[in-house]
Amino acid sequence: MAKRSQAREVAFQVLYQDDLNPRNNPAITDAFIEEQLGGGELVEFARSLVAGARRNRAQIDVILGETAEHWTLDRMAATDRNVLRLAAFELLHTDTPRAVVIDEAVELARRFGTAQSGQFVNGILDRLAPPETRAADRAGARLTE
């Protein structure tokens, strides 16, 4: 597993735990991150993802609710909902390439969700991206084919 992929997986696990146990002690989750990743830049990357997703959760939830046609966040599986929160934060608030964020999110959804989770997450994240980004991605894909 790629190193940043591992940090995203740990960040997802923390967000999932937050969702199921809102009174979760941040010191415990921080220790979990440290224990799983062993220190260094991966810990900092995972911490930044968790902190950003937590800080922007209300905004992200509104955006996801508007983007997920015929779905409310409450109806989504907790795994899908938290993969989407993590990916939406990274799409909207970091400079990670869109294709990387979506690929990583789909992989997390497949690994931790249901048989349909990967497609579900992919569809929502694809709609979440601004139209000009999607057009640029398609143009870039044609250039590399």
Residue pairs with C-beta under 8 A, 6 or more apart in sequence:
1 9
3 42
4 42
4 45
4 104
5 104
5 107
6 36
6 37
6 42
7 37
7 42
7 43
7 45
7 46
7 49
8 46
8 49
8 86
8 104
8 108
9 108
9 111
10 32
10 33
10 36
10 37
10 46
11 33
11 46
11 49
11 50
11 53
11 86
12 82
12 83
12 86
12 108
12 112
13 32
13 36
14 29
14 32
14 33
14 46
14 50
15 50
15 53
15 54
15 82
15 85
15 86
16 78
16 79
16 82
16 112
17 24
17 29
18 24
18 29
18 54
19 78
19 81
19 82
20 78
29 50
30 47
33 43
33 46
33 47
33 50
34 43
37 43
37 46
49 86
49 89
49 90
52 89
52 90
52 93
52 94
53 60
53 85
53 86
53 89
56 89
56 92
56 93
57 85
60 85
60 88
60 89
60 92
61 73
61 85
63 88
63 92
63 128
64 73
64 81
64 84
64 85
64 88
64 124
64 128
65 72
65 73
67 124
67 127
67 128
68 76
68 84
68 124
69 127
73 81
76 84
77 113
77 114
77 117
79 109
79 112
79 113
79 114
79 117
80 109
80 113
80 117
80 120
80 121
83 105
83 108
83 109
83 112
83 113
83 117
83 121
84 105
84 121
84 124
84 125
86 105
86 108
87 101
87 102
87 104
87 105
87 121
87 125
88 125
88 128
90 96
90 101
91 98
91 101
91 102
91 125
91 128
91 129
98 129
98 133
98 137
99 137
101 125
102 122
102 125
102 126
102 129
105 121
105 122
105 125
106 118
106 121
106 122
106 125
107 118
108 121
109 117
109 118
109 120
109 121
109 122
110 117
110 118
113 120
113 121
126 134
129 137
